[in-house]
Amino acid sequence: MDIARTVGTRATCPRASVGAVLVRQHRILTTGYNGAPRRTGHCTDVGCEMVGGHCLRAVHAEANALVQAALHGVSLEDATAYCTHQPCINCAKLLISAGITKIVFRDPYPDRFAQALLAEAGVALVHYEAPLAVGSPA
């Protein structure tokens, strides 16, 4: 999860720093962060295009991680996605279609339909809670 958080620091949409890491058998396959599509202006340079509280310019971290796999010919069958945020419905559909079998997320994003669709597809959705540091109050 720390790697997903670090990847998210590269985000070019100031609305949220989201990171995703796709892994199989403890090996990183691809990473992604939220930002503008290739060869287009980043939100940090040209501004966000906001509609209904969402930036239309930014591609979500999960989608960017999937695109990286496609560009480099990496199969994602039976992989796990580690995401800083719970995937939205559109990313959930993409992750299901790519063959992801487990999604571990840190920050909840309440999307009941995404949760229902992931459950229907048999994709495990796991809320990650960071372990307490040694010496921290319980």
Order of alpha helices (4+ residues) and beta strands (2+ residues): alpha-beta-beta-alpha-beta-beta-alpha-beta-alpha-beta-alpha-beta
